[in-house]
Amino acid sequence: MVNIGQIKRGLANFVDREILTKIPGGTLKKTAVGTMMGLYINNVERLLSTDSQNPLISALGIVDANGNIDVNVLADALKQNVPESGMRIDIDVLGFHLGDMTLHPADVDLLRSYILNA
């Protein structure tokens, strides 16, 4: 189980080390992707809210009474749905297509590791 802070730090480290490093430095793409991912990460708490406003998250049973999240259950479920050949993710920012990336099952394990070690 991890808290929201660990998820935010793990996501930020994953983005910094595994995504942004693959975008040429000093480019508008890198700046745009980094900015948008930072904004998304800052709002992850709202997305994973367990209050009465978000019954879906509560129904999944991945959050304990203290608000900690079972990242292993989430990662395992995600891995089951990512094909071995990978899943293409389009990177669009404010209506502009900046490129795409491919998420592989090993990337899910790597992201889980970043979160658990944050």
N, C-alpha and C positions, 0 to 999 in steps of 0.2 A: 504494500500500500504506500502511496506517495501523496504528498500534499500538492496544492495548486502551485506553490512556489517552485517545487521540484519540477513539475511539468513545464512551467514557463522557462526555467533555466535550462532544462534538458532540450526543449524545442529550440531555444535561442542558440545553444551550443551546436546542435545538429545543423541548423540553418547556416550558422557562421562557418562551420568546419566542413560540412558535406555538400552544401548547395552553393553558397556564395563563392567558395574557392574555385568552383568550376565555371564561373562567369568571369570573362576578362575584366581585370581591374580598371577602375576609373571610368567605367562605361555607364551610360544612362540606365541600361538594363540592370546592372548590379545595384545601382542606387535605388531604382524603383522597386526591385524585388526585395532588397533589404529593408526598405522603408515599409512596404506593405506587410511583409512578414512580421516586422516588429510591432506594427499596429494590431495585427491578428493575434500575436502572442500576448500582447497586453490585454486583449479581450477574452482570452481563453477561460478566465474565471466565470464570465457571464455565460459562455457556451456550456460549461460543465456545472452550472448552478444546480444545486439539489433542493432548492426551496420549492414551494408549492407552484411556482411559476413554470417549473420545468419537470412535469410528471414523467416525461420520457426517460430522462436520466435516472430518476428515482426508480422507475420500473425495471431498468436494466440490472439493478442489483450490484452495481460496480462501485458504489460509494457507501462507506461505513457511517456510523452515527457521528463521527468527528469530521466528516467531510473529506476524508482521505479516499483516494481513487485506486482501484485495483488495475494498475497499468498492465499487468501480466494478462489479465482476462481480455483487455482491449487489444493488446498486441497479438495475442493468439487468435482472436476472432478476425483481426485484420489480415494476418498471415494466411489464414484459411481461404481468404477471398482474393488474394493477390496471386495471379498465375506465376509459375516458375519463370516464364519468359518476360515477366514484368507487366506493369500497368502504366500506360502513358498518362501523364498529367500535364495539361496545358497550363502555362503560366500567363495569365492575363491580368493586367493592371490598368484600371480605369478605362477599360474598353480596348486597350492595346495588347496585341499578342506579342509577348516578349520571348516566346520559345516554349519548349516543353522539356520534361524530364521523365525518366522511367523509374518507377518504384518497384524494387524487387523484394522478395521475402527477406533476403539478408538485410535490406535497408530497414525493414521493420524491427529486426533484432538489434540493429545498430541504434536506431532511435530509442528503443526500449532501454538499451544500455546507457545512453546519454541521460535519459530521465532518471533511471534508478541511481545513477552516480552523481546526480546534480546536487 
